[in-house]
Amino acid sequence: MSSARAERLVNLVLCLLSTRQFLPAEKIRATVPGYADAATDEAFFRMFERDKTELRELGVPLETGRNSVFDTTDGYRIARQDYELGEIDLEPDEAAAVALAARLWDTPGLAGAAHGAVLKLRAAGVEVDETRTGPVQPRVRAVEPAFGPLLAAVQAGQVVSFPHRRGGPTGEISRRTVEPWGVVSARGRWYLVGHDRDRADVRSFRLSRIAGPVSTLGPPGAVQVPPGMDLLAVVDRGVALPPVIGTARLWVAAGRAHGLRRMGRVLRPLRLPGDHPDADGDELEIDLRSLDIVARWIAGYGPEVVVLHPPELSTAVRQAWAAAAAAHAGALVAPDHVAATAGDVAR
């Protein structure tokens, strides 16, 4: 912003703060230094519209109204009680927490808002001491392209539409129309929470699965967030793990399948029967939450993992292998030691 425009905005704020009546645009033009430079009426009104937008984006509560029923044009004023910041008294640890929160955002759109909030606090005489936060460097990253448009739609209360990919990278893409209630972070990921018009239900959508541009529908202010809505609870219901229904015991090759090893508990070293050179490994126990999901995990490790128990999990793994073989129109031949039965391994 140029120094001339910044000075004009300050003068405009002082002018509108100093009156209780609504000042018409022509009165403002004659009173506020800077507007006299406008060569024509059209140039003045363009300049004034830009300044009004700038003030509102800065959080200045600019009111529009008329002083009486006999007025034919709108006027403008700033209510002092809405503009002035109330007295704030922060303890040193609270001021440090505010500074830490201001450093939290590294998204350009939010970094500006956080910086502006700190400036307002300091202008009110509140010392926000960023040196007390020490070496802590918090970050909330929002790299998904949909983050900015969705956040803007939430703030505007406007319906959005976007292509959404269900499941993994190869999942089906469908267009969703959503009344957005909020954008929240959970488990290191960003989610949109709102009313899904296509499903007629409350849903959450991971932003990384939005597969295209976000478009807005209808007028601003059409979306109202239900009172008492807990957005994080909605996300937790959508991404929470299913309950444990049992345990599974697996043979895992030595030095392999580290993802499964992190999920489970090693019970003992175990060698598969036979003379195969890769028969050394461990017996692993994992929580069984979903037979199909765990079977797909195990099937992806191929001969590095053998199901010892339960038998239905072993059957589900074989079915996953057969489906993969059919999808690729090729024969799947498992190594001899994978065909070992749970009874053979147990002995």
Secondary structure as UniProt FT lines:
FT   HELIX           3..17
FT   STRAND          23..24
FT   HELIX           25..31
FT   TURN            33..34
FT   HELIX           35..37
FT   HELIX           41..57
FT   TURN            58..59
FT   STRAND          62..65
FT   TURN            69..70
FT   STRAND          75..78
FT   HELIX           80..83
FT   HELIX           92..102
FT   TURN            103..104
FT   HELIX           108..123
FT   TURN            124..125
FT   HELIX           130..133
FT   TURN            134..135
FT   TURN            145..146
FT   HELIX           147..156
FT   STRAND          159..165
FT   TURN            169..170
FT   STRAND          173..186
FT   TURN            187..188
FT   STRAND          189..196
FT   TURN            197..200
FT   STRAND          201..206
FT   HELIX           207..209
FT   STRAND          215..217
FT   TURN            220..221
FT   TURN            227..228
FT   HELIX           231..239
FT   STRAND          246..253
FT   TURN            254..255
FT   HELIX           258..263
FT   STRAND          265..271
FT   TURN            277..278
FT   STRAND          280..288
FT   HELIX           291..299
FT   TURN            300..301
FT   HELIX           302..304
FT   STRAND          305..309
FT   HELIX           311..327
FT   TURN            328..329
FT   HELIX           336..339
FT   HELIX           342..346
//
